[in-house]
Amino acid sequence: MRNNKFAVFACLICFGLQSYATSCLAGGQFAVNCTYSHTKPDDSIVWPNQPGQAMVHDFFGNTGTDAYSDYQTLSGNKLTTCDSKADVSAYWVPQLKRASGVIVPDFAKIYYKNDQPVVPLSPIPAGLQLLAGDHNGTGPKPQINYLCRGGGYTTTAPTNCPVVTDDSGTYAQLDISVHFPDCWNGKKIKPDTSGGDAHPAAAMRYSSMMDYMAYRNADGTCPSGFPVKIPELQLNVQYSLGQDPDLSTAQLSMDPMLVDGVLVPQWGSLYTAHGDFIDAWKIESMQYAIDKCSNADVACSNNIPLYYSPATADVWINGAGATTTTGPSLQVGPGDLILMKFPTPPHTGDYPWDVADLQTLGQNVTDANAVMLDLYGASTNWDDGSTPPTTANCTTQHIGGIYLDSTNQTRLNDVTSYVKNAIAAGEPTIAICMRNNTGTTAVFSSRDGAFSPALFLR
């Protein structure tokens, strides 16, 4: 029941939110799905370097998150439960229980949103620490929303989530959504603590700890003193309730109290819901997400590369042998070919990756049919300046294909084996040739156009 509902959750989150405007597949949005990782009584933001001192938390993302976690430790552990390997950040929420026992979360879906693109977004600064919600909450908060399967989001905590039957089965489900502030003062990246490891007096007042962050204004701009707008994180946690809809006894963990020298667990209502985040995205991947998704008004989902290498040269050669080295587009019709050359991504051993794609923006311009273009290896002793290529630079080594129709859109096409062999051989550059044997004509953006061809490792 826990692994088949990402798509359902992604659409449910788009409806009924009372305090924040959202839309399914919103432009400028990227996201990650992170399955549950582990549970610990740790919190390296509120109780740094003090294991066992915090409330019990459920963690997602980086598998090594504990009381000592910061940007350095998280970046040093490349293991993540998120479906984007570039995201080794830490996400955590309080543990949920009811009379029948603890409820282990299924997963967290984290949206990085740009719902009001009135000013350009900046990348989330490396190591930024965020808190949202109210540890001592007693009533509805605009930053916290609840959803029962089959219903809509609300700021009122439910006491019952009904068992619902649909194509995915018959069961009850609760989702809790936490919205983080999205305007940064450009200075601090974490709360002040006494000596760096003592719990401050204001720690239970999360808004006091977040004095370097603010929520955006109603018009989408940032308040005075918080000039840097970053993506708005929306952390959505799903809990499967099975056939038991009752939430009348539901509680969330709170920090323990010291009684006669012993830490005694404490529990609060669903209104104490909150979330924590430490950014540890690969810096280049976060920059890609901001440039190609957030500020380009493109919904990227989880298609964020670990390594991204735009073309440094691209040309097209028509059937008569004439070479075009400049201009915003590359054309490949019957008898034509396109050559592209890319720097081999550096340090590809730093993060684990499995797939190498050729990323292009293109379409069939002849008709509405879908066609398959062929990709071949190419030699690299050419450029699009003084030494243009000839058809002889395109080899007969078939390495993949591009399936495309009349929609002009970005596409990822597998060239993994070819790229892995080039990296293993220590090749400084990688070249690819494209041929069209379909009788139609396709046009792609060039590196001088709207979207450069690129190698996309993930």
C-alpha positions as a printed Julia matrix, in Angstrom:
458×3 Matrix{Float64}:
   0.0    0.0     0.0
   2.96   2.32    0.54
   4.58   2.35   -2.86
   1.81   2.98   -5.37
   0.46   6.37   -4.41
   3.07   8.97   -5.46
   0.97   9.96   -8.47
  -2.24  10.13   -6.43
  -0.56  12.26   -3.76
   0.95  14.56   -6.38
  -2.5   15.41   -7.7
  -4.26  15.55   -4.34
  -1.79  18.14   -3.1
  -2.9   20.45   -5.88
  -6.48  20.88   -4.71
  -8.15  22.47   -1.71
  -5.14  24.16   -0.11
  -6.61  27.0     1.91
  -3.61  29.24    2.45
  -1.36  28.74   -0.58
  -2.23  28.78   -4.26
  -1.04  25.64   -6.04
  -1.59  23.94   -9.37
  -0.94  20.41  -10.59
   2.31  20.25  -12.56
   2.86  23.94  -11.87
   5.45  25.71  -13.98
   8.7   26.57  -12.25
   8.4   23.6    -9.9
  10.71  20.7    -9.19
  10.18  17.94   -6.66
  11.61  14.84   -5.01
   9.98  11.73   -3.56
  11.8   10.52   -0.44
  10.8    7.29    1.26
  11.01   6.9     5.03
  14.6    6.36    6.18
  14.85   6.01    9.96
  13.66   7.2    13.38
  15.8    8.88   16.05
  15.3   11.18   19.08
  17.65  13.68   17.39
  17.4   17.2    15.98
  20.63  18.84   14.79
  18.92  22.22   14.29
  17.17  22.65   17.65
  19.39  20.33   19.71
  22.71  20.29   17.8
  25.32  17.76   18.96
  23.01  16.36   21.67
  21.85  12.86   20.64
  18.73  11.6    22.38
  17.8   15.05   23.69
  15.11  15.85   21.13
  11.67  14.48   20.44
  11.46  11.32   18.36
  11.61  12.22   14.67
  10.98  10.36   11.42
  13.67  11.12    8.84
  13.62  11.19    5.04
  16.37  11.73    2.49
  19.93  11.44    3.77
  20.31   8.08    5.49
  22.93   9.36    7.93
  20.97  12.22    9.51
  21.44  12.46   13.28
  22.11  14.99   16.04
  25.45  15.98   14.48
  24.23  16.59   10.96
  25.15  19.72    9.03
  26.05  20.48    5.44
  29.48  18.86    5.72
  28.29  15.59    7.23
  25.3   15.3     4.91
  27.38  16.04    1.81
  29.84  13.4     2.95
  27.13  10.73    2.88
  25.82  10.3    -0.66
  23.13   7.77    0.31
  19.59   9.14    0.08
  16.07   7.74    0.03
  15.08  10.48   -2.46
  14.56   9.68   -6.12
  16.9   12.47   -7.18
  20.42  11.39   -6.28
  21.58  15.01   -6.33
  19.51  15.61   -3.19
  21.26  14.29   -0.08
  19.45  16.85    2.1
  17.83  15.95    5.43
  14.08  16.23    6.05
  12.37  15.29    9.3
   9.05  15.52   11.15
   7.77  14.48   14.61
   6.66  10.9    15.1
   2.92  10.19   14.81
   1.04   7.76   17.05
  -2.5    6.92   18.08
  -4.01   4.53   20.62
  -3.39   1.57   18.32
   0.33   2.39   18.04
   2.98   4.35   16.15
   2.26   5.1    12.49
   5.37   4.86   10.33
   5.17   7.29    7.39
   5.17   5.97    3.84
   7.16   8.75    2.22
   7.59  12.48    1.91
   6.9   14.33   -1.33
   8.83  17.6    -1.32
   7.88  20.32   -3.77
  10.2   23.23   -4.52
   7.7   25.8    -5.74
   7.66  29.17   -7.48
   3.95  29.94   -7.39
   4.33  33.72   -7.66
   7.23  34.32  -10.08
   7.29  38.11   -9.73
  11.01  38.17   -8.92
  13.71  35.67   -9.94
  14.5   32.91   -7.45
  17.99  32.32   -6.1
  19.43  28.9    -5.3
  18.94  27.66   -1.76
  22.24  28.44   -0.04
  24.33  25.39    0.77
  23.65  24.21    4.31
  20.58  26.39    4.91
  18.62  25.16    7.94
  14.86  25.66    8.04
  12.05  25.09   10.51
   8.33  25.53    9.92
   5.26  24.97   12.06
   4.63  25.37   15.78
   6.02  22.83   18.24
   3.54  24.11   20.85
   0.64  24.69   18.47
  -2.91  24.47   19.83
  -4.91  25.45   16.76
  -4.83  25.88   12.99
  -1.82  27.51   11.33
  -1.69  28.71    7.72
   1.6   26.91    7.15
   0.23  23.49    8.17
  -2.4   21.62    6.17
  -4.04  18.22    6.59
  -5.66  15.94    4.04
  -7.67  12.75    4.33
  -7.68  10.48    1.31
 -10.59  11.43   -0.91
 -10.89  14.9     0.63
  -9.27  18.31    0.3
  -6.56  20.1     2.23
  -7.6   22.02    5.32
  -5.92  23.74    8.26
  -8.25  21.89   10.66
  -6.75  18.7    12.06
  -9.03  15.69   11.38
 -10.24  13.28   14.03
 -11.19  10.69   11.43
  -9.96   9.88    7.92
 -12.53   7.67    6.2
 -11.72   4.41    4.45
 -11.98   5.13    0.72
 -12.17   2.73   -2.19
 -10.71   3.56   -5.59
  -8.5    1.95   -8.24
  -5.56   1.75   -5.82
  -7.5   -0.13   -3.13
  -9.59   0.31   -0.01
  -7.89   2.07    2.88
  -7.65   5.29    4.9
  -4.82   7.77    4.62
  -3.65  10.99    6.3
  -1.33  13.55    4.72
   0.31  16.43    6.59
   1.76  19.34    4.6
   4.32  21.82    5.96
   5.14  25.07    4.12
   8.53  26.65    4.79
   9.43  30.35    4.55
  10.87  31.39    1.18
  12.59  34.75    1.78
  16.14  34.82    3.22
  18.09  37.71    4.71
  21.2   36.68    2.78
  23.32  36.35    5.91
  22.73  33.53    8.38
  22.07  29.95    7.32
  21.26  28.46   10.73
  19.87  29.51   14.11
  22.07  30.98   16.82
  22.81  28.6    19.65
  24.92  29.23   22.7
  28.35  27.79   21.97
  26.93  25.97   18.97
  25.69  23.02   20.98
  23.41  24.32   23.74
  19.67  24.5    23.47
  18.64  28.19   23.41
  15.85  29.46   25.57
  13.82  30.4    22.49
  14.2   27.01   20.86
  10.59  26.04   21.33
   9.5   29.17   19.5
  10.48  28.22   15.99
   9.64  31.63   14.56
  12.24  33.16   16.89
  14.88  30.71   15.7
  14.07  31.53   12.07
  14.94  35.23   12.39
  16.85  35.02    9.11
  13.81  33.74    7.16
  10.37  35.16    6.32
   7.33  34.2     4.3
   6.74  36.11    1.08
   4.27  38.99    0.87
   0.81  38.54   -0.62
   2.06  39.93   -3.95
   4.92  37.42   -4.13
   7.68  39.85   -3.23
   9.89  39.47   -0.17
   9.56  41.58    3.0
  12.09  44.3     3.77
  15.21  42.82    5.31
  14.74  39.47    3.52
  15.69  40.29   -0.06
  16.66  36.84   -1.34
  13.74  34.79   -2.62
  14.31  31.03   -2.76
  11.98  28.18   -3.72
   9.16  27.54   -1.27
   9.58  24.06    0.19
   6.33  22.2     0.66
   6.98  19.03    2.68
   4.11  16.56    2.39
   4.17  13.4     4.5
   1.85  10.47    3.83
   0.61   8.05    6.51
  -1.34   4.92    5.58
  -4.03   4.13    8.15
  -5.21   0.83    6.71
  -8.77  -0.02    7.67
  -8.69   2.08   10.86
  -9.95   5.63   10.19
  -9.81   6.84   13.81
  -7.52   9.8    14.55
  -9.26  10.97   17.71
  -6.26   9.81   19.76
  -3.61  10.91   17.24
  -0.6   12.71   18.74
   2.75  14.0    17.58
   5.96  13.7    19.56
   7.28  16.69   21.51
  10.61  17.27   23.21
  10.97  15.15   26.35
  10.95  16.63   29.83
  13.63  15.92   32.42
  11.9   14.38   35.46
  14.11  13.2    38.36
  17.06  12.93   36.02
  15.14  10.93   33.41
  13.91  12.2    30.02
  10.19  11.52   29.82
   8.59  11.54   26.33
   5.9   14.14   25.7
   3.12  14.17   23.13
   1.0   16.93   21.61
  -1.97  17.25   19.29
  -1.82  17.25   15.48
  -1.59  21.05   15.74
   2.02  20.67   16.91
   2.92  19.5    13.39
   6.16  20.96   12.05
   9.08  20.12    9.81
  12.86  20.53    9.63
  15.19  20.76    6.63
  18.93  21.04    6.05
  19.92  21.71    2.46
  22.6   19.43    1.03
  21.72  19.46   -2.65
  24.68  19.13   -4.99
  25.38  22.81   -5.67
  25.49  22.48   -9.47
  22.25  20.49   -9.46
  20.47  23.13   -7.38
  21.7   25.8    -9.81
  20.33  23.78  -12.73
  16.95  23.47  -10.97
  16.78  27.22  -10.41
  17.9   28.16  -13.93
  16.11  25.49  -15.97
  13.02  24.94  -13.81
  12.17  27.71  -11.33
  13.13  30.76  -13.35
  12.34  29.17  -16.72
   8.74  28.46  -15.64
   9.23  24.76  -16.45
   7.83  21.89  -14.37
  10.84  19.59  -14.03
   9.45  17.04  -11.55
  12.46  15.04  -10.32
  14.48  15.39  -13.54
  17.44  17.16  -11.96
  20.9   16.01  -13.12
  23.84  15.02  -10.98
  26.15  16.13  -13.78
  25.17  18.52  -16.57
  27.41  19.32  -19.53
  26.02  21.69  -22.23
  27.38  21.47  -25.77
  30.49  23.48  -26.56
  30.02  22.95  -30.3
  27.14  21.89  -32.55
  26.59  21.96  -36.31
  24.26  20.55  -38.92
  25.32  19.3   -42.34
  22.73  19.06  -45.08
  22.52  16.33  -47.69
  24.64  18.37  -50.13
  27.47  18.66  -47.59
  26.92  22.32  -46.64
  27.76  22.97  -42.98
  25.88  25.43  -40.75
  27.84  26.36  -37.61
  25.78  29.22  -36.16
  22.17  30.07  -35.54
  19.49  29.2   -32.99
  18.46  25.85  -34.47
  19.8   22.55  -35.77
  17.94  20.83  -38.6
  18.03  17.15  -39.48
  16.02  16.01  -42.47
  16.51  13.19  -44.97
  20.21  13.05  -45.77
  21.13  15.64  -43.1
  23.06  15.06  -39.9
  23.77  16.94  -36.67
  27.02  16.77  -34.69
  27.31  17.86  -31.06
  30.34  17.95  -28.78
  30.38  18.12  -24.98
  33.05  18.4   -22.27
  33.26  15.18  -20.3
  31.74  15.97  -16.87
  34.44  16.15  -14.16
  34.48  14.27  -10.85
  31.84  11.76  -11.91
  32.96   9.46   -9.12
  31.82  11.87   -6.41
  28.13  10.91   -6.63
  26.64   7.56   -7.67
  24.95   7.8   -11.07
  23.41   5.16  -13.31
  22.11   6.82  -16.46
  23.59   9.21  -19.0
  21.16  10.93  -21.37
  21.38  13.27  -24.3
  19.08  16.18  -23.46
  17.59  18.1   -26.39
  14.75  20.49  -27.16
  13.18  19.6   -30.5
  10.26  18.43  -32.62
   9.15  16.88  -35.89
   8.22  19.86  -38.09
   6.92  17.89  -41.08
   3.78  16.33  -39.64
   2.16  15.18  -36.4
   3.66  11.7   -36.49
   6.13  10.36  -33.94
   9.46   9.36  -35.48
  12.7    7.75  -34.31
  16.01   9.41  -35.08
  19.3    7.49  -34.74
  22.25   8.5   -32.59
  25.83   7.52  -33.39
  29.23   8.06  -31.88
  31.37  10.76  -33.42
  35.01  11.81  -33.48
  35.96  14.95  -31.6
  38.63  16.56  -33.83
  36.37  19.41  -34.96
  34.66  22.55  -33.7
  32.01  24.98  -34.92
  34.61  27.66  -35.63
  37.76  27.28  -37.69
  37.67  23.48  -37.96
  34.11  22.45  -38.87
  33.29  18.75  -39.21
  32.44  16.72  -42.27
  30.15  13.73  -42.62
  33.2   11.55  -42.0
  33.19  12.65  -38.35
  29.95  10.7   -37.84
  30.78   7.04  -37.22
  28.69   3.9   -37.75
  28.65   3.14  -33.99
  24.94   3.17  -33.11
  24.49   4.41  -29.52
  20.77   5.16  -29.16
  17.85   7.07  -30.58
  15.49  10.01  -30.12
  11.76   9.36  -30.27
   9.95  12.61  -30.92
   6.68  14.0   -32.26
   5.44  17.43  -33.3
   5.53  18.84  -29.74
   8.52  21.07  -29.12
   9.77  19.84  -25.75
  12.88  18.76  -23.89
  13.7   15.08  -24.1
  16.13  12.74  -22.37
  17.47   9.86  -24.47
  19.73   7.15  -23.13
  23.39   7.1   -24.2
  24.7    5.51  -20.98
  27.02   2.87  -22.38
  28.69   5.29  -24.79
  29.27   7.94  -22.11
  30.51   5.43  -19.53
  33.04   4.06  -21.99
  34.28   7.56  -22.81
  34.65   8.41  -19.12
  36.46   5.13  -18.44
  38.84   5.87  -21.32
  39.6    9.33  -19.9
  38.25  11.13  -22.96
  38.18  14.92  -22.34
  35.3   15.45  -24.78
  32.36  13.38  -26.02
  30.78  13.82  -29.45
  27.45  12.52  -30.74
  26.0   12.43  -34.24
  22.3   12.37  -35.15
  20.84  11.02  -38.42
  17.26  11.0   -39.69
  16.14   8.08  -41.86
  12.41   8.75  -41.53
  11.64  11.0   -44.48
  10.57  13.82  -42.15
  12.46  16.83  -40.85
  13.22  17.54  -37.19
  14.45  20.8   -35.73
  16.34  21.15  -32.42
  17.49  24.15  -30.45
  21.22  24.73  -30.75
  23.58  26.0   -28.09
  22.93  29.46  -29.57
  19.19  28.98  -29.2
  16.68  28.66  -26.38
  18.02  25.4   -24.93
  21.46  23.94  -25.52
  21.9   20.19  -26.14
  23.59  18.67  -23.12
  24.8   15.5   -21.47
  22.57  14.78  -18.47
  23.86  12.27  -15.91
  21.53  11.01  -13.18
